[in-house]
Amino acid sequence: MEKPKAQDHRDYDTRMYADLLDSFDEELEMEIDDHRMDRLMGDMPMRPELESLTKERRFYFKELFRLQGELVKLQDWVVHNQLKVVVLFEGRDAAGKGGVIKRITQRLNPRVCRVAALPAPNDRERSQWYFQRYVSHLPAGGEIVLFDRSWYNRAGVEKVMGFCTADEYEEFFRTVPEFEKMLVRSGIVLIKYWFSITDEEQYARFQMRIHDPLKQWKLSPMDMESRRRWEDYTKAKEEMLERSHIPEAPWWIVEAVDKKKARLNCIHHLLSRIPYEEVQREAVAMPQRVHHPDYIREPIPDAMYVPSVY
């Protein structure tokens, strides 16, 4: 495999700055709303050569807030109609699956929309029917479950790294279409996404993580090995898409080289896959505060307070 060409110093500085902005934006997304965004961003100093990033960020924020508002409506519709929704997020390491999942769940009720990110199976789970440990995470009525990697581990990492036998691999592809058809027949809305990035983009994202102490935890020995076996993972992905793309549960490819566009495109598509309407709510009225004249508030000892360091 040909090694991607090294970026020049200016390109690397631009990526570093853009990555820093993305981390900063992650905090802003939960702290500001559409009405305050323009004023806040207008006060931020910006290098002239990166002015286009400011325009892109402004559009990204506006559209993200709009889409997240629609996700709240979808959540209410799912609860109101007791729908069961399962969304699978698959892709190479550093493809941006976690970033999309985070933006989907940011403003939703965690009791309604939850994330299933299963660790490697233990000895007991390895002796079970392969799909068994995933079944326990499927939604009940009125719930949405986002799988950050799923039963397709067998078609990807387990195949490439030799964690399953050839017979187990073939049995997976014999079973998975019937398994997913069964889920759909049971009333589950099943949506499958593959996040696609280029060889060069994964290389750049790994380099960013290597040099960022706050992100080095994202790199595991398995990630490093996946980098070396890029072509093996490509072959496994192609076979997976070919053998498990069924009318009842098709694959949808998200072009994810541009992380922000990938987030918007994926959320927009997810909303289009589930017909929903806004659920009318009763007006919320603040109740009157009850006062008891004989109540005396007891003082709390100073030793119980967290020190005010900031």
WOLIN-V385850 format. One record per backbone hydrogen bond with DSSP energy under -0.5 kcal/mol. CO is the residue of the C=O (numbers start at 1). NH is the residue of the N-H. If there is no record, write none. Layout:
CO:NH / CO:NH
//
This chain:
8:12 / 9:13 / 10:14 / 11:15 / 12:16 / 13:17 / 14:18 / 15:19 / 16:20 / 17:21 / 18:22 / 19:23 / 20:24 / 21:25 / 22:26 / 23:27 / 24:27 / 24:28 / 25:29 / 27:30 / 27:31 / 28:31 / 28:32 / 33:36 / 33:37 / 34:38 / 36:40 / 37:41 / 38:42 / 39:43 / 40:43 / 41:44 / 47:50 / 48:51 / 50:53 / 50:54 / 51:54 / 51:55 / 52:56 / 53:57 / 54:58 / 55:59 / 56:60 / 57:61 / 58:62 / 59:63 / 60:64 / 61:65 / 62:66 / 63:67 / 64:68 / 65:69 / 66:70 / 67:71 / 68:72 / 69:73 / 70:74 / 71:75 / 72:76 / 73:77 / 74:78 / 75:79 / 76:80 / 77:81 / 78:83 / 79:82 / 83:142 / 83:143 / 84:189 / 85:145 / 86:191 / 87:147 / 88:90 / 88:193 / 89:149 / 90:195 / 92:95 / 96:100 / 97:101 / 98:102 / 99:103 / 100:104 / 101:105 / 102:106 / 105:108 / 108:110 / 109:112 / 109:113 / 112:114 / 112:144 / 114:146 / 115:117 / 116:148 / 122:126 / 123:127 / 124:127 / 125:128 / 129:132 / 131:134 / 131:135 / 132:136 / 134:137 / 135:138 / 140:143 / 143:85 / 144:114 / 145:87 / 145:147 / 146:116 / 146:148 / 147:89 / 147:149 / 150:153 / 151:154 / 152:156 / 153:156 / 153:158 / 153:159 / 156:160 / 157:161 / 158:162 / 158:163 / 158:164 / 159:162 / 165:169 / 166:170 / 167:171 / 168:172 / 169:173 / 170:174 / 171:175 / 172:176 / 173:177 / 175:179 / 176:180 / 177:181 / 178:182 / 179:183 / 180:184 / 181:185 / 182:186 / 183:188 / 184:187 / 187:84 / 188:190 / 189:86 / 189:191 / 191:88 / 192:252 / 193:90 / 194:196 / 194:254 / 195:92 / 195:197 / 196:256 / 198:202 / 199:203 / 200:204 / 201:205 / 202:206 / 203:207 / 204:208 / 205:209 / 206:210 / 207:211 / 208:212 / 209:212 / 211:213 / 212:215 / 212:216 / 215:218 / 216:219 / 218:220 / 220:224 / 221:225 / 222:226 / 223:227 / 224:228 / 225:229 / 227:230 / 229:233 / 230:234 / 231:235 / 232:236 / 233:237 / 234:238 / 235:239 / 236:240 / 237:241 / 238:242 / 239:243 / 240:244 / 241:245 / 244:246 / 246:249 / 247:250 / 249:246 / 250:192 / 252:194 / 253:255 / 254:196 / 254:256 / 257:259 / 258:262 / 259:263 / 260:264 / 261:265 / 262:266 / 263:267 / 264:268 / 265:269 / 266:270 / 267:271 / 268:272 / 269:273 / 270:273 / 270:274 / 271:274 / 273:275 / 278:280 / 291:293 / 292:295 / 301:304 / 302:305 / 307:309
//
